[in-house]
């Protein structure tokens, strides 16, 4: 164990298997060197009974000093009861519009609308909304995405406005 510095990182050589060089100042902070020579800063920690590893960043995109600062921040988050690996996984696997569409149809459309109106809203969702922005994570959908959908339907202004109203209700 040694303090991870630019010199230590530069001088670390690949081996037949993944090789880890841990820092002596920050518990769990280290450098992973793969057999191909790729170097990645990591942080090992315990969350409850589980041991987890979170990747901080690749070298040389991130310097040893920057990785050390991020490792200290993550150690603080862990000490406060957080779990960075779970937070990152949840950020990648968010709820999409496809996921909430059945709930919207059951809770709003089927209950509050007449049969013909419900059929029309279902058609809008399946034909225009889900193909355009359905696979996007909800928190990543912004006004620009909805504006592009609306603009794409500019040749049918009445329908474009109805679709815009449906997206608004869904959100």
C-alpha positions in Angstrom: 0.0 0.0 0.0 1.2 3.5 -0.9 -0.3 6.9 -1.5 -1.7 6.9 -5.0 0.1 9.6 -6.8 0.6 10.4 -10.5 4.0 8.6 -10.3 2.5 5.4 -8.8 -0.3 5.4 -11.3 2.1 6.0 -14.3 4.5 3.2 -13.1 1.8 0.6 -12.5 2.1 -2.2 -15.0 -0.5 -4.8 -16.1 -0.3 -8.4 -14.9 -2.0 -11.6 -16.0 -5.1 -10.8 -13.9 -6.6 -7.6 -12.6 -4.2 -5.9 -10.2 -5.3 -3.6 -7.4 -3.1 -1.0 -5.8 -4.8 0.5 -2.7 -4.1 3.9 -1.1 -2.9 4.0 2.5 -4.7 7.2 3.4 -8.3 6.6 2.3 -9.7 3.2 3.2 -10.9 1.3 0.1 -9.6 3.8 -2.5 -7.5 2.1 -5.1 -6.4 1.7 -8.7 -7.4 -1.3 -10.8 -5.0 -2.2 -13.6 -6.4 -4.7 -16.1 -4.3 -7.1 -18.2 -4.9 -4.8 -21.2 -3.3 -1.9 -19.3 -6.5 0.0 -18.6 -6.3 1.9 -15.3 -9.5 2.7 -13.3 -9.9 4.3 -9.9 -12.2 2.4 -7.6 -13.6 2.6 -4.1 -14.4 -0.6 -2.1 -16.7 -0.2 0.9 -19.2 -2.1 3.0 -22.9 -1.4 2.9 -24.5 -3.4 5.6 -23.2 -6.9 5.2 -22.3 -6.5 1.5 -19.0 -5.5 0.1 -19.4 -3.2 -2.9 -17.1 -1.6 -5.4 -17.8 1.6 -7.2 -15.8 2.9 -10.1 -14.7 6.5 -9.7 -13.2 7.1 -13.1 -10.7 6.1 -15.7 -7.1 7.2 -15.9 -6.0 9.6 -17.6 -9.5 11.1 -17.8 -9.3 11.6 -14.1 -6.0 12.4 -12.3 -5.0 10.7 -9.0 -5.7 13.9 -7.1 -9.2 14.3 -8.6 -10.0 10.6 -7.9 -8.8 11.1 -4.3 -11.2 14.1 -3.8 -14.1 12.1 -5.3 -13.2 9.1 -3.1 -13.3 11.3 0.0 -16.7 12.7 -1.1 -18.0 9.1 -1.6 -16.7 8.0 1.8 -18.6 10.9 3.4 -21.8 9.8 1.6 -21.2 6.3 2.8 -20.7 7.5 6.4 -24.0 9.3 6.2 -25.7 6.1 5.3 -25.7 6.3 1.5 -24.9 3.6 -0.9 -23.3 5.1 -4.1 -23.4 1.8 -6.1 -27.2 1.5 -5.6 -27.7 5.2 -6.3 -25.8 4.9 -9.6 -27.7 1.7 -10.6 -31.1 3.4 -9.8 -30.0 6.4 -11.9 -29.4 4.1 -14.9 -32.6 2.1 -14.4 -35.3 4.8 -14.0 -39.0 4.6 -14.6 -39.9 5.2 -18.3 -43.0 6.5 -19.9 -43.7 2.9 -21.1 -43.7 1.8 -17.5 -46.3 4.4 -16.3 -48.6 4.3 -19.4 -50.7 1.3 -18.2 -51.1 2.9 -14.8 -52.2 6.2 -16.4 -54.7 4.3 -18.6 -56.1 2.4 -15.7 -56.3 5.2 -13.2 -57.3 8.1 -15.4 -58.4 7.2 -18.9 -60.6 4.1 -18.0 -62.1 5.8 -15.0 -62.8 9.4 -16.1 -63.3 9.3 -19.9 -66.1 8.1 -22.1 -65.4 5.0 -24.2 -64.8 6.9 -27.4 -62.5 9.4 -25.7 -60.6 6.7 -24.0 -60.1 4.9 -27.3 -58.8 8.1 -28.8 -56.3 8.6 -25.9 -55.1 5.0 -26.1 -54.5 5.5 -29.9 -52.5 8.7 -29.3 -50.4 7.0 -26.7 -49.7 3.9 -28.8 -49.3 5.7 -32.1 -47.4 8.9 -31.3 -46.3 9.3 -27.6 -44.7 5.9 -26.8 -42.7 5.6 -30.1 -41.3 9.1 -29.8 -40.5 9.4 -26.1 -41.7 6.1 -24.4 -38.3 4.6 -23.8 -36.9 7.7 -22.1 -36.5 7.9 -18.3 -39.2 10.2 -16.9 -36.8 12.6 -15.1 -34.8 13.0 -18.4 -37.8 14.0 -20.5 -37.8 17.8 -20.8 -39.7 20.5 -22.6 -37.5 20.1 -25.7 -38.5 16.5 -26.1 -42.2 17.3 -25.9 -41.7 20.3 -28.2 -40.0 18.2 -30.8 -42.9 15.7 -30.7 -45.4 18.5 -31.1 -43.3 20.1 -33.9 -43.1 16.8 -35.7 -46.9 16.7 -35.9 -47.2 20.3 -37.2 -49.0 19.0 -40.4 -51.9 17.9 -38.1 -52.2 20.8 -35.6 -55.4 19.7 -33.9 -54.0 16.2 -33.3 -50.7 17.7 -32.2 -52.4 19.7 -29.6 -54.4 16.7 -28.4 -51.2 14.7 -28.1 -49.6 17.5 -26.2 -52.5 17.6 -23.8 -52.2 13.8 -23.3 -48.5 14.0 -22.6 -49.2 16.8 -20.1 -51.8 14.7 -18.3 -49.4 11.7 -18.2 -46.6 13.7 -16.6 
